[in-house]
């Protein structure tokens, strides 16, 4: 089994026209549906417990990019993710901790749950 990784996804999408804004919103919602968390406006992350399945995550993300959109996906180890610095105003925060196994599977993701 491959080691777990963090995926860091950054994007720039055109939002000049109403249809472009709608496509950008749909793309953001798709990322949330795929289990990504919003880090900043156009920066999302996802903890992947088994890196061998990255293709199944990256493929739909690639195919859903709006026309003229730019997306970059970085793969980071736990050590690399933990070594980041976060600043909120003048205060710094500890990096996010690795999700607990139970946090990875919310009940709202299960078929038949409402």
LINWO-V926370 format. One record per helix or strand of 3 or more residues. SS is the DSSP state (~ for helix, > for strand). FROM is the first residue (numbers start at 1). TO is the last residue. If there is no record, write none. Layout:
# LINWO-V926370
SS&FROM&TO + SS&FROM&TO
This chain:
# LINWO-V926370
>&5&12 + ~&18&33 + >&37&40 + >&43&48 + ~&51&63 + >&70&76 + ~&78&82 + >&86&88 + >&91&93 + ~&101&104 + ~&107&109
